Amino acid sequence: MARKSILLCMASEEEEDLWRRALASQKIVSNAIPATQSLVSAISSGTHTSGEQALLVDSDRLAAEGVAPAQLGAWLAKKQPNLALLLYLGQRVVVHEPELCWARINGIHALIPGVAPAAWRESLLPALNQVAECIGEPKPDAVMLEQIIRILHGKGTEGVNANVTWTHSAIQRLESIGADMSKLAAQMQDAGSVEVRDRTYRLKPYRSCFIGSEAVDWMASHLGTDRDTAVVAGDVLRRLGYLHHSVREQPFRDGNFYYRFSQNANTSSNIDLNEIARSMRAKGGIHIADREYRGKAYPKCFIGSDAVDWLCRNFQLGVGEAEGVGQSLIDLGVLHHVVDEHGFCDANFYYRFRADEVRA
């Protein structure tokens, strides 16, 4: 029987090496598209797709090449139907059900959160299981993987994807004191937990926010712990996508910083990201136009605050939920900030759908 093979298209040499070694520990062959070659040209030529069962592609690599994952999924479905597309979201720690539904509709077989050698049991082992399921291989052998991880530790790779490592380590510490992050997020949104209201800072309005220090007060009391641990809990909630800074410029901090809830436990699981993205670009959707800022033209873009208003009005979302939807669409490569400097927020920033990119 022919050995199963995976085609890698990663954004960094360190993560490519990690995936190569991890796959090899499970006797899965991997080949890689070099950084000097574009993904589209590599697949179009057929040079790198002879016999591979799956393509594991880094969302950051796609973004750098200006390719939308949904666009790639549709193209592969026609040209390479036997090549399963796995999208690697290296900056994410978890993916949510609406994102998984979106992926299935758009020909993406799996969304794989970031992996790190120092948190291999929590990240790399489940990721390998996703790959194995996709190509019909048995569950990965944890003992064989651990042997590879020990070798990597000897090479000083503990710092690879430190965000993933920190988050999983923090979750373990919080679980040891009885904290369940999904329950904590839901309880924070209960009436009487933290005060969510419109606020101002330097005469600028910020809708539907709560204050970091007040959330720390509540979490420290609720968890029966100190403020430093409560700050850790808040930042874990941020990294898991339950809350975010009002303009996505700060981690979770114990101070006069404004935050919003990205998800509502009663509505988030019912969100259809594919329908939202389609409706946003359809007739009656958000206002997409050529715009200018400081003398520079930005074609076919829309304003973040306008999109938030439209999402709130048409899908009965709160401001923070609308921002969370927009950020999911950024992470999934559906849209992006016009110069890739901001996450999605209720502000006068310009965003554009990848499908509306003007090609030179």
C-alpha positions in Angstrom: 0.0 0.0 0.0 1.3 3.5 -0.9 2.4 5.7 2.0 0.1 8.6 2.7 1.6 12.0 1.8 0.9 15.6 2.9 1.8 18.8 1.0 2.9 21.6 3.3 2.7 25.3 2.6 3.8 27.1 5.8 4.6 30.7 6.6 7.7 30.0 8.7 10.6 27.5 8.4 10.3 26.7 12.1 6.7 25.6 11.8 7.4 23.7 8.6 10.1 21.8 10.3 7.8 21.0 13.3 5.1 19.7 11.0 7.6 17.6 9.0 9.0 15.9 12.0 5.6 15.4 13.6 4.2 13.8 10.5 7.3 11.7 10.1 6.8 10.3 13.6 3.5 8.9 12.4 5.1 7.5 9.2 3.3 10.2 7.1 5.4 11.6 4.2 5.4 15.3 3.7 6.6 17.6 1.0 6.7 21.4 1.1 6.2 24.2 -1.3 9.3 26.5 -0.9 8.8 30.0 0.3 10.3 31.2 -3.0 7.4 29.7 -5.0 3.8 30.8 -4.9 1.2 28.3 -3.8 -1.0 29.0 -6.9 1.8 28.4 -9.4 3.0 25.3 -7.5 -0.4 23.7 -7.6 -1.2 24.8 -11.1 2.0 23.3 -12.4 1.2 20.0 -10.7 4.8 19.6 -9.6 4.0 19.3 -5.9 0.6 17.6 -6.1 1.5 14.2 -7.4 0.1 11.6 -5.0 -0.6 13.8 -2.0 -3.8 13.2 -0.1 -4.0 16.6 1.6 -2.7 20.2 1.4 -1.9 21.8 4.8 -1.7 25.5 4.1 -0.9 28.3 6.5 -3.5 31.1 6.5 -0.7 33.7 6.8 1.0 32.3 3.7 -2.3 32.6 1.8 -2.8 36.2 3.0 0.7 37.1 1.9 -0.1 35.8 -1.5 -3.5 37.5 -1.6 -5.4 34.3 -1.9 -8.7 33.7 0.0 -9.0 30.2 1.5 -12.6 29.9 0.1 -11.2 30.7 -3.4 -8.5 28.1 -3.0 -11.1 25.6 -1.8 -13.3 26.2 -4.8 -10.4 25.9 -7.2 -9.2 22.6 -5.7 -12.7 21.1 -5.8 -12.6 21.6 -9.6 -8.9 21.0 -10.4 -7.7 18.6 -7.6 -10.8 17.0 -6.1 -8.7 14.3 -4.4 -6.6 16.8 -2.5 -8.2 17.7 0.8 -7.6 21.3 2.0 -6.6 21.8 5.6 -6.3 25.4 6.7 -3.8 26.1 9.5 -4.7 29.1 11.7 -1.4 29.5 13.5 -2.3 32.5 15.5 -5.5 30.9 16.9 -5.8 28.6 19.9 -9.3 27.4 19.2 -11.8 27.5 16.4 -15.5 27.9 16.9 -18.5 26.0 15.4 -19.6 28.8 13.0 -16.1 28.8 11.6 -16.2 25.0 11.1 -19.5 25.3 9.4 -18.1 28.0 7.1 -15.1 25.8 6.3 -17.3 22.8 5.3 -19.4 24.9 2.9 -16.2 26.3 1.3 -14.4 23.1 0.6 -12.1 23.2 3.5 -11.8 19.8 5.2 -10.4 21.1 8.5 -9.4 24.2 10.4 -6.4 23.5 12.5 -5.4 25.9 15.4 -1.8 26.8 16.1 0.6 24.1 17.4 3.6 24.4 19.7 6.2 21.8 20.7 6.1 23.0 24.3 2.3 22.3 24.4 2.3 19.3 22.1 -0.3 17.3 24.0 -2.8 20.1 23.9 -2.1 21.4 20.4 0.0 19.2 18.1 -1.4 15.8 19.1 -5.1 16.9 18.4 -3.9 18.6 15.2 -2.2 15.4 14.0 -5.5 13.5 14.8 -7.3 15.9 12.5 -4.9 15.3 9.7 -5.0 11.5 10.2 -8.8 11.5 10.1 -8.7 13.5 6.9 -6.5 11.0 5.0 -7.8 7.9 6.6 -4.9 7.1 8.9 -5.3 5.7 12.5 -5.0 8.0 15.5 -1.5 9.3 16.1 0.9 7.5 18.3 1.5 9.8 21.3 4.6 7.9 22.4 6.3 8.3 18.9 5.4 12.0 18.8 6.8 12.6 22.3 10.1 11.1 21.1 10.3 13.7 18.4 9.3 16.5 20.8 12.2 15.5 23.1 14.6 15.8 20.1 13.1 19.2 19.3 13.5 20.4 22.8 17.2 19.6 22.6 17.4 21.9 19.6 15.9 24.8 21.5 12.5 25.0 19.8 10.5 25.6 23.0 9.8 29.2 21.9 8.1 28.2 18.7 4.5 29.7 18.7 4.9 31.0 22.3 1.3 32.3 22.2 -0.1 28.8 22.0 2.2 27.5 24.7 1.3 30.4 27.1 -2.4 29.9 26.6 -2.5 26.2 27.1 -0.2 26.5 30.2 -2.5 29.2 31.6 -5.6 27.1 31.0 -4.1 24.3 33.0 -3.3 26.6 35.9 -6.8 28.0 35.9 -8.4 24.5 35.7 -6.4 23.6 38.7 -8.3 26.2 40.7 -11.6 25.0 39.2 -12.0 27.6 36.5 -13.9 26.5 33.3 -13.3 29.1 30.7 -16.5 28.7 28.6 -18.6 28.8 31.8 -16.6 31.8 33.1 -17.2 33.7 29.8 -21.0 33.0 30.0 -21.1 33.9 33.7 -19.4 37.2 33.0 -22.2 38.2 30.6 -24.9 37.5 33.2 -26.7 40.5 34.6 -24.9 41.9 37.6 -21.4 40.5 36.7 -19.7 43.3 34.8 -21.4 46.6 33.7 -21.6 46.9 29.9 -22.6 50.3 28.6 -21.6 53.1 26.2 -18.5 55.0 27.4 -16.2 57.8 26.2 -12.5 58.4 26.2 -11.0 61.7 25.2 -14.4 62.7 23.8 -14.5 59.6 21.6 -17.5 57.2 22.1 -17.1 53.5 22.6 -20.3 51.5 22.5 -21.2 48.5 24.7 -18.0 48.2 26.7 -16.9 47.1 30.1 -13.8 48.2 32.0 -10.9 45.8 32.6 -10.3 46.6 36.2 -14.0 46.1 37.0 -13.9 42.7 35.2 -10.8 41.8 37.3 -12.8 42.7 40.5 -15.5 40.3 39.5 -13.3 37.5 38.4 -11.0 37.6 41.5 -14.1 37.4 43.7 -15.9 34.8 41.6 -12.8 32.5 41.3 -11.6 33.2 44.8 -8.2 34.2 43.7 -5.8 37.2 43.5 -5.9 40.0 40.9 -2.9 38.7 38.9 -4.6 35.3 38.4 -7.8 37.1 37.4 -5.8 39.1 34.8 -4.5 35.8 33.4 -8.0 34.4 33.2 -9.1 37.6 31.3 -6.4 37.3 28.8 -7.1 33.6 28.3 -10.7 34.5 27.5 -9.4 37.1 25.0 -7.1 34.5 23.3 -9.9 32.0 23.2 -12.1 34.6 21.4 -14.6 35.3 24.1 -13.7 39.0 24.5 -11.5 41.6 23.0 -10.1 45.1 23.5 -12.4 47.8 22.0 -9.9 48.6 19.2 -7.9 45.4 19.5 -4.7 47.1 20.6 -4.3 45.7 24.2 -4.1 42.4 25.9 -6.5 42.0 28.9 -5.3 44.5 31.6 -6.2 45.5 35.1 -6.9 49.2 34.4 -9.2 51.7 32.7 -9.2 49.8 29.4 -12.4 49.1 27.5 -13.3 45.6 26.3 -16.3 44.0 24.6 -17.7 40.4 24.6 -17.0 38.8 21.2 -19.6 36.0 21.7 -23.0 35.6 23.2 -23.7 32.1 24.5 -27.3 32.3 23.3 -26.7 33.4 19.7 -23.1 32.7 18.7 -23.6 29.0 17.8 -26.4 30.0 15.4 -24.3 32.4 13.4 -23.9 31.5 9.7 -20.7 33.2 8.6 -21.2 32.1 4.9 -24.6 33.8 4.8 -23.3 36.9 6.6 -20.4 37.3 4.1 -22.7 36.7 1.1 -25.2 39.3 2.4 -22.6 41.9 3.2 -21.5 41.9 -0.5 -25.0 41.6 -1.9 -27.5 44.3 -3.0 -28.6 46.0 0.2 -25.5 45.0 2.0 -22.7 47.2 3.3 -21.6 50.2 1.3 -18.5 49.2 -0.7 -16.9 52.2 -2.4 -13.6 53.7 -3.5 -12.3 55.8 -0.6 -9.3 58.0 0.2 -7.3 58.7 3.3 -4.5 61.2 3.5 -4.2 61.4 -0.2 -4.0 57.7 -0.8 -6.8 55.9 -2.7 -8.3 52.7 -1.4 -10.6 51.0 -3.9 -13.6 48.8 -3.2 -13.6 49.1 0.6 -16.0 49.6 3.5 -15.8 51.3 6.9 -15.6 49.1 10.0 -18.2 51.1 12.1 -20.6 51.0 9.1 -20.3 47.3 8.9 -20.8 46.9 12.6 -24.0 48.9 12.4 -25.2 46.8 9.5 -24.5 43.5 11.2 -26.2 44.7 14.4 -29.2 45.8 12.4 -29.6 42.8 10.0 -28.4 39.9 12.2 -29.5 41.1 15.7 -26.0 41.2 17.0 -24.4 43.3 19.8 -21.5 45.5 18.9 -19.0 43.1 20.3 -20.6 40.1 18.6 -20.5 42.0 15.3 -16.8 42.7 15.8 -16.3 39.1 16.6 -18.0 38.0 13.3 -15.8 40.5 11.4 -12.7 39.2 13.1 -13.6 35.6 12.2 -14.0 36.7 8.6 -10.5 38.2 8.8 -9.0 35.1 10.3 -10.6 33.0 7.6 -9.3 35.2 4.9 -12.6 36.4 3.7 -11.8 40.1 4.3 -8.9 42.2 5.7 -7.9 45.6 6.8 -6.7 47.5 3.6 -3.1 47.7 4.9 -3.3 44.8 7.3 -2.7 46.9 10.4 -5.9 46.5 12.4 -8.2 43.7 13.5 -12.0 44.2 12.9 -13.5 46.9 15.2 -16.1 49.5 15.5 -14.0 52.3 14.1 -13.3 54.4 11.0 -10.9 51.8 9.5 -11.2 50.6 6.0 -11.6 46.9 5.2 -11.9 45.0 1.9 -13.2 41.6 0.8 -10.5 39.4 -0.7 -12.8 38.8 -3.6 -12.8 42.5 -4.3 -9.0 42.9 -4.5 -7.8 44.8 -7.5 -5.2 42.8 -9.2 -2.3 44.5 -10.9 
